[in-house]
Amino acid sequence: MKKERETAERPLEERGQWGSKVEFLLAVAGNVVGLGNVWRFPYLCYKNGGGAFLVPYLLFVVTCGIPLFLLETAMGQYTQEGGITCWRKLCPLAEGIGYAGQLIMFYSCMCYITILAWALFYLYFSFSSQLPWASCSNTWNSDHCVDISNRNLTTNWTQQPNNSSAATEFWERRVLLISGGIEEVGSVRWEVLLCLITMLVICYFCIWKGVKSTGKVVYFTATFPYLMLLVLLIRGLTLPGALQGVLFYLYPDPSHLTDPQVWMEAGSQIIFSYSLGAGTLTVLGSYNTYNNNCYKDCLWLCLLNSGTSVVAGFAVFSVLGFMAHELGVAIEEVAESGPGLAFIAYPQAVAMMPLPQLWAVCFFIMIILLGLDTQFVMMEVVMTSMTDRFPMVLRRAGHREIFLLLFCLTCFILQLVMVTEGGVYVFQLFDYYACNGACMLFMCVLKVLAMGWLFGAERMVDAIEDMTGDRPCLIFKLCWLYFTPLVTLGSFIFSVVDYKPLTFNRWYVYPDWAYMLGWLLALSSIVLIPGWSLVKLSLSTGTLRQRLSHLCHPDDDLPLTRKQMAERENVISATEMEELVTA
């Protein structure tokens, strides 16, 4: 009893705010500028028409990316609440969007940190006297391994189906020790597990004190990757064959613009790289002061994100152009996306350069820091949202640290399967179904509909003007009402209609039960939204019309804008005048 009384009497800690505007900008920049800018955008650009891909990309930036970026950031700053409780103030009927976003964040935390563990594993071996993925003289290499440093052996090696490069064999036979399929889980890869534990500990101490620690860490984690990217860019552009790679990356092919798949991938890339849908920007914006100019901040941050994607493409394809030049093959044969770029293609190219250890260290430090920022921000989003949801418990001294530790342990236990011999199959299943694609698009559709039509686009514009002193231009209101819902809904429908079952390395087809599991993971977040709305409606009182009206009405605790205060004063003055005349 005494211990319970002492716990109850502990004062609630303050929610806190960013120490300065710079901390907010660096935290958002570190989150939105991540691995997708380096390993996804350049590949999509070359694959979908080079420079022509920038047409749908920029169109989606204007109609979807920037409007949603501003909307989500302003939601947090206006309410000063996390990803769940902000909906209680703005539109209680849509609170399920907040819960669904946190579930996606939970899945993403499990996947993303696995990538960081692999990158740390590579970083460790980058300090070797000879890079282990540069030759076929290692114990794990097969008889079909091809030494890429020997041009005589590499002639037409890509056309031989049984041949594999030393970099591919290091990835599959040393890092993953990959099994034959998802049914063969195998044993735990203990070295990768140790890397995973290391990254979890780093993430824990980056955010264990909330924005007080996060705001300081981002000064390094958000800026140093740019230095590494600049170094790699300069080095890449000075290599033979770099110009061929850059031209291949940006040479426009307008014929791709007639393919609906290109437009869908442009929209998905915007949602993915701008961190839209799951409430990340809402949480980061909620730590701003009420009068922070989030309007200008969002415009600059969106420009930084897209600009970084384009520049990263030069760094990546200049190196791939060099590798294609050295091997005497077309760039199509060495260009990869996702983990294939980070853990096979780029390391393979680095091994062919002078001073390969130096460039390998620079590359994997950049990958780790880009991913680390995104990872601990995702963890902070879940922590903030749950703390705001249960403040009486989690804001007491020491409780946040304990809850964060439990969260990390839960992620660790559940993701152990991802560091087994069959773990990469599980990782890809989560990444393809639970964390991206249709889930995020569906979230964006409902979010912009709820804010544009239920809360009110005009009311949101007034709130932003009251906070920043700048009234957003008319295009934002039109986007929230019409353009963004249509664009995101169209992309969502097309992604479902054009659904292609997941495969691994273009040859492994998952069993039927794995596809069912994937769709259950996707539906687990999607179904939360209408399901939560039905629960809220059933627990409310009154007629259906009254319940809908109450649940769609903003909370009375929201700050009144100057326009609302003026309208209220006019109503009060008119009432007083009417009473005076009556008297």
N, C-alpha and C positions, 0 to 999 in steps of 0.2 A: 504493500500500500504506500509506503513511504517513497519507494522508487517511482511508482506511478505518479504520485503527487509532484515529485521533483521534475519529472518529465513534462507534466501538464503546465508547470509554472515557468518553464523555460520560455523566454521571450521569442517571438517570431523575428527572424532575421529580415532585413530589408531586401527587397527584390533586386535592387542594384541597377546601375546604368553604365554605359560605356564611359571610360575615363576621359575620352576625348572623341571628337568626330573622326580623327584618323583611325582610331581603333575600330570603329564601325566600318569604315571604308575598307580597311585591310581585311577584316573578318569576312565581309561579303565578297570581296575580290578573291580571297583565298578559297572560299567555298565554291563560287561559280566558275572560277578558272581552275579546272581540274584535269583529270586524265582524258576526259572526252575531248578537250581542246587539242590535245596532242595526238591521241591515237584513234580518234573517231572522225573529227571534222575533215582532216586532210584526205583520208581515205574516201569519205563520202564525196568530197569535191572532185577528185580525179575520176571516181567511178561513175558519177552522174553528170558528166559533161564539162568538167573543168570549170573555167570561168563562167560558163552558162549556168552552173549550179548556184552561183551567187544571186541570180534573179529570183528564184523561189525563196532562197534563204533570206534575202533582204526584205522581200515582201512579208514573210512570216515574222521577221524582226519587228517590222512596223505595225502589223495588224495583230500580232499575238505576243511576241517576246516582251517588248517594252511596256505595253499596256498592262500585262499580267505582272510584270516585275514591279511596276509602280503600285499596282493594286495591292499585291501581297505585302509589300513593305509598308505602305500607308495603313493597312489594316492593323498591323502590329503597333505602329507608332501611335495611332489614334486611340486604340483600346488599352495599350500598355499591358497586353496579355499574350500568352503563348498560343500555340497552334490549335488547342481545343477550346479554351475558355474565351478566346476572342469571338467565337461564333455565338456564345451565350449573350454577348452584348450586341452583336450586329444582326444576327438572324438565327435564333435558337433552333428553328426547324432544320437548319443545315449543319448542326453540330456533328453529325456523323462524318462530315468531310474531315473534321479535325482528327477524329479517332482513326479514320482510314489512312490519313497522312502519317500518323505516328506508327501505324502498323507497317507501312511501306518503308519508313525510316528504320524500323527495327530489322526488316529483311535486308535493307541496304547496308546497315552497319555490319551484319554478318558477312556479306559478300565483299564489301570494299576492303575490309582489313585483311582478308585473305590475299588480295592482290598486293597489299603492302608487305605481307610476310614473304611472298615470292620475290618481290623487289629487294627486300633486305637480304635474302639468300643470295641473290645475284650480286649485290653490292659487296658482300663478304668475299665472294670468289673473284671479284674485280681486282682485288689486291694481290692476286697470285702472280708469281713470276711469269707464268704463261696462262693466258685465259683458257679455262677448261673447255670452252665451247669453240675453240679455234682449231682444234685438231682431232683426229680420230684415234689417238694413241692412248685413250683412257680405258679403264676396265669396263665401263658401262657401254662402250661403243660396240655396234654390231658389225657384221661383215659387209653390210650395205652402206656403211658410213662413207661419205665423200669429203675429202679434205678440200675446203674451198680455197685454200691458199695455193693449191697446185692447179694451174690453169689447164694443164693437159688432162687432168682427171675430171675437171669440172665441165668439160665440153659436153653440152647437151645432157648434163646430169639430171636436169629437171624433167626431161622427157621419159626417164626411166622410172616406172612406178615403184620399184622396190628400193630405189636409192633414197637416202636422206642425208641432209647436211649435218655437220657436227653440232651446229647450234640447235637444230631440231632434236637431235638425240640427247643433248644435254638437258633440254627442257622436258622431254617426254620420259627419258630413261634414268635421269639423275635427279631432277627436281621433283617431278611428279611420280616417277616410277609407275607410270600409268597402267591401269589394269585393262582388261578387255571390254569392260562396259560397266554401267551403273549397278548391275547386279553383283559385280565382283568388288566389294568395298575394300577388301584387303586390310593390311596393317596400317598403323599411323606412321606418317613420315616424321620422325622425331626431330630432325633438323629444322624442317619447316615449322613444326609445332613450337620449337624454341623461338623461332623468328616471330611467330604469331603472338606468343606470350610477351615478347619484348615490345612489340607495337602496341599491344593492349595496355601495358604499363605506361608507356609514353603518353598514349591518349588519355589515360586516367589522370595523370598529373597535369596534363594541359588544361583540363576543364574542371578539376575537383573543387575549385573555389568559384566556379561560375565565371561570369564575365570579368571578374577581378584577375583571374589567371589567363583566361582565353584572350582578353584584350592585350595582354603583354606578349604572349607567345606569338601572335600573328605578326608582330613587327619583324620577326625572323622568317617564319614559315610562309608568309605571303609574299615576301620580297625576294628572298634568296633564289627561288626557282626562276625568276626573271633573269637573274645574273647567269645562271646555268644555261637557260634557253638562249641568251645572247651569245655565250661562249660557243655553244653547239651550232648556232646559226652561222656565226662567222667561220667556224671551222668547216661546216658543211659546204658553204658557198665557195670555199677555196679549193675544194677537191675536184679532180678531173671527172667529168660526167655530171657535175652538179647542174649545169644549165639544162641538160637534157631532162633531168628529173624535175626541175622547176617548170619547164615548158609542158611536160606531161601532166603536172599537177594543175596548171591553170589554163592550158590551151582550150578555148571554148568550143563546144560542140552543141549548137542550138537544137539539134534533132532530139536531144534528151528531154527537152522541155515539153514534149507531147506525151511523155510517159507519166502517168499518175503516181507511179512508185517514187519517182524523183521528188515530187511535191510532198508526198507523205513523209519521206525521209528527211526533207528539209524541216518540216514541222516538228517531227520527233526530235531532231537535233536541237532545235530551239528549246523545246520543253526540257530536254535532258541537260544541256549545257548551261541554261539559265536557272537551273534548280527550281523549276516551277511546279506547282501542284501540291506538294507534300507539306507546305507550311514552313519551310526553312527560312525564307525571307521574312515571313511574319514574325517569327521568333527573334531574328536578328534586329528587325526594325523596332520591336517592342522595348529594346533597351536604349533607344534614342530618347532624347528630351522631346517634349511635345512640340516645340517650335523648330526642330531640326528641318532643314530644307531637303526632305527626301525626294522632292521632285527633280531637282538638279542632280542630286546624288545618283538617282537611278539612271538618268540619261548618260552620265559619265561612266557608270559601272557597266552598262550594256555595251557602250562603245569599246571599253577596255576588253570585255569578254570576247566580242566578235573580232576585234583587232588582234587579240592574242591567238585566236584560232587560225586566222589567216597567216600570221607570222610563223606559228608553229608548223604550218604546212610547208613553208620554205625550208625550215630546219630539218624536217623529216624527209622531204622528197629530194633535197640536195644530196643527202646521204644515201638514199635508195638509188638515186641516179648514179652515184659513184659506184655502188655495189653492182648495179646492172652493167656499167661500163667495164668494171674489172672482170666480171664473169662472162661478158659478151652475150648477154641475154636481154630480152625485152623487160622493161620495168614492170609490166603486168605480172611477170613471174616472180618478182621479189616483193611487190607491194602487198602489205597486210594491214589488218585493222584489229584493234583491241589487243588482247594479250599476245596475239601472233606478231604484232609489230613490236611491242615492248620486250618480249622474251625470246623472239626468234630472229625476225628480220633485222632489227636495229643492232642487237648484239653481234649478229653475223657480219654486218657491215663494219662495225667498230673493230672487229678482230682483223680486218683487212687494212686498217689505217696504221700509220706510224704512231708509236706511243699508245697502243690500244688500251692499256690499263687506265691511263689518264681520262680518256674519253668515256670509257665504261663507267668509271667512278662518277664523272660529271652527269652522265645520263641517268644513272640509277638514283643519285642524290636528288636530281630534279623530279623523277617519278615519285620517290618516297615523299618529298615535301609537298608536291602537288596533291597527292592522295591523302597525306596526313591532315592537311588543312580541311579537306572535305570530310574526312572521317570524324575528326573530333567535333566539327560543327554539327554533323548529323547526330552525334551522341548528345551534344549540348541541346539540340532541338528537342529530343525526347525528354531529357532531364528537365528543361524549362517548362515544357508543356505539362508534364506530370506534376511538377512542383506547383505550378499555377492551378492545376486541377485539385490538388490535395495540399493546400498551403498550411493547414493547421498541423499536419504531420511532417511534411518534408522541409518546411522552412525553419524548423527548430534547430538549434545549434548541433552540428554533427550529424544530423539525419540525412542531409543531402549526400555527404561523403559515403555514408553506409549504403544508401540507395544506389548510388553510382557504382559502388563496388559490386552490389548484387546484380546490377544490370550488366556489368562487364563479365561477371562469372556466368550469367545466363547465356550471353552471346557466345562465350568461350565453349561452354558445354555443348550448345547446339551446333556450333560450327566445327566441332572436332571431326565430323564426318567429311568436311571439305579438305582436310589435310591428310586424308587417307589415300591409298593408291587409286581408288575410284572417286576421290573427292572432286576432281575437276568436272566430272559429269554432273555432280550435285550442284556445284558452284554455277555452272552454266544454266542449269534448270532454274535456279533461283533468280539469276540475273536476267534471263530471257522472259520469264513469266511474272515473277513477283515484284521486280524493282523497276521495270521500264515498260515501254510500249503502251498497250491499251489501258493499263491501270492509270498511268499518269495523265493520259489524254482525257480519260473519263473524269478524273478529278478536276482537271482544268475546265471542262465543259460545265460541270455542276457549280464550281466555284464562281465562275464569271456570271452564270445565270442567277445565282443567289445574290451576288453583290449588285449586279446591274439592274435586275428586275424586282427583287424582293426588298433588299436594303435600299436600292435606288442609286442609279448612276449620278443623278444630279446631287443627291445628298453626299455621295463620296467626293465629288468635285468640290463641293462647299467645304467639306472637312479638310481636304488637302490645301485649299486656299487659306483656311483658317490657321492651319499648322505652319505653312511655309510662307504665306504672303504672296505666293504666285498661284494664279488660277490656271490649271492645266488647260491646254488648248482643246478645241472642240473634238479633235480626232480621238482623244482618249474616251470621251463620253460615247461617241459613236462606236468605238471598238468594244467597250464594255457591254453595250446594248445589242449590237448587231454583228460586227465583223468577227470579233474574237470567238463568240459562241459558234458562229457558222463555220469558221476555219477549223477550230478544234473538234467540233462535232463531225465535220466532213473527214478529217484525218482519222478520228476514232472509228467511224463506220468503215472507212477504206482499210484500216489496219485489221479489222475483224474479217471483212470480206476477203481480203488478200492474204489471210493468215497462211503461213508456211510452217509446218512442223519443225521443231528444233532438230538440228543434226550436229554432230561433232566432227570437226575436220573433214566435212563434206562427205564422209563415208559411213560414219556410225549413226544408225537410226535407233532412237530410244525405244524401249518397249512400251506397249500401250498403257501400262499402269503408271509409267513415268509421265506420260503426257497428261493423264488424268490428274496426277499429283500437281503438275505444273498449272493446270487450269484451276484447280482448287486453291492454289496459292494466289493466283490472280484474282479469283472471285472472292477470296477472304477479305480483301480490302474494298472491292467494288460493292459487295452486298451490304457492307457495314453502313453505307450512306443511306439508301432507302430504308434499311432495317431500323436504323436509329431514329429516322424520322417517324416511322410507324409507331415505335415505342413511345416517343414524345407525344404523339397525337393521342395514343391510347391512355396515357397517364394524365392528360390534361382534362379539365372539366368544361362543361358547356356544350353547346351545339358544335357541329363540325365547322361551321363558318366562324364561330367565335374562337374555337381552338386554333384554326389556321391563322386568323387575324392576330391572335396573341403571339403565336410562335414565329410569325413573320415580322413582328414589330420590334424595332431596336430597343435595347434596354434603356431605362430612364437614367441610369448612372453614366451614360456616355457624355463626354464633354459637349457642352452646347457651343456651336459655332457662332461667330458674330452675327451671321445672317439669321440663325434661329433665335438668338437673344433679341434681335431687333423685331422679328416677327412676334415674339412673345410679348414684348413691351407694347407693340401696337395693339395686340389683342387685349392686353390689360387696360391700356388707355381707352380703347373703344368700350370696354365693359364698364369702366368707371364713368365715362361720359354718359352711357346709357342709364346707369343707376342714378346719376345726378339729374338727368332730364326727367326720369320717372319720379324722382323725389320732388 
